[in-house]
Amino acid sequence: MTFPSPLLASGFALAAMALLALRFTAFTAFKRSLIKICVNRHPPANTKA
């Protein structure tokens, strides 16, 4: 087989899209946790708003 089958190509595209989505969700979760850590580390000066 010199050319990849359409099933293989679609599977590869699906895997690539899933990997991108996984990386995006992991990045957003990491950023969210990082922001949470920063907020917890530096609490606001005036607690009685």
N, C-alpha and C positions, 0 to 999 in steps of 0.2 A: 504493500500500500504506500504509494508515493504521496497521496493527499490525505489529510485527516478526515475522518468521517464527520458528518454534521452533528451526530450525537456526541462525539468526542469534543467537537468545537463548542457546542452548547454547554456541555458539562464543564469545560474549562472556563467559559465565560461566567457560568453560574458560580463556580468556585471562586473566581476572581472577585465577583460582586459581593459574595458572602464574606470574603476576607476583608474587602474594603469596608463593608458595613461593620464587621467585628472590630476593625481598627478604629473606626469612627466612634463607635459606642464606648470602646475602652478608653479612647482619648478624652471623650466628654466626661466619663465617670472619673477618670484620673484628675481632670481639671476641677471637677466639682469637689472632689475630696480634698484637693490641694487648697481650694478657696475656703473650704470648711475649716481646714487645719489653720490657715492663716487667720481666719476670723476668731477661732477659739484661742489662738495664741495672743492676739491683740484685741482684747475686749474693749468696747467703747468706754470713754472716760466717765461719761454721765450715764449711770445705770438707771437713774430715775428720770425717764424721759417725760 
